[in-house]
Amino acid sequence: MPLNKRILFNVRSTGSIPDATSVGNSFNSSKKSTLDLHSTRNRTTRASYLPSAGSNFIGFVEGIRVIVSSISSATKITIKVTTGADGTDIVIPDTEATIALEVGSTTSGAAVFNLNKFPWANSTDKLYVFFKTDTGTLTVDKTFITWSQ
């Protein structure tokens, strides 16, 4: 049955928290978050609308939110999104955002990347988000992606 409305999905990175520690000013294949776009842990009451796991992903990437802590001198974070766990097959090239600090904190915050409904289709359910800072280091606690169909 075709959908008459756009449905938004919010997916949190899989694995243990934090996703990546000691993120510095260059990309490193071990400093990443894994996002499973069809993860059962992210299904909501509208689970019937979510494509089945293992099916081809066809949707629009709306945005990515990165939660960080242990900030040491970093003011910006850059992400690179790929379908290869080793950083190959780039889907979204280097994109930079300023880190917004939490109220009353100098070491915890978040960065938000508005991707303006970037259209994307792939035969895998997983995306890998790699990180680097402008200077200094930080820890990536969690990564969220919002996508729509």
C-alpha positions, 0 to 999 in steps of 0.5 A: 500500500503506498504511503500518503504521508512522509514518515520520519525515523530517528535511529541511534548508533548501535554498540556500546557507549561511547561510540568513539573516544579521543577523536582528534583532528584527522579521520581514523577508521576506528573512530566511528558510529554505526547506524543500522537504519532498520534496527529493531531497537529503533522501531516505534508504534509505526513499525509496520511502515518500516521496511524489513531488515535486509531490504534495500534502503530507499529514503531521504537522510534528513539530519545527523545529531552527534552528542559529545563529551570530554571536549578539550579545545575542539570547537567544530566537528567534521563528519564523513558518512560511508557504507563501508565500515573502513570508510570506503564508499562515501555517501556524504562527504566531509561536513562540518558543524560547530559544537554547541555546549550544554548549558553550564558545561564547557566539556559536553555538547552536540553538533547538528548536521542538516542534510536537507533530505539528501536522497539515498538508496543502497542495498545495505541497512548500515551507515558509518559516520566518521569523525574529526575535530578542528583542534583538540579532542573529544568523545562521541557518546552517541549519534542519531540519524533522522531519515524519512520515506 
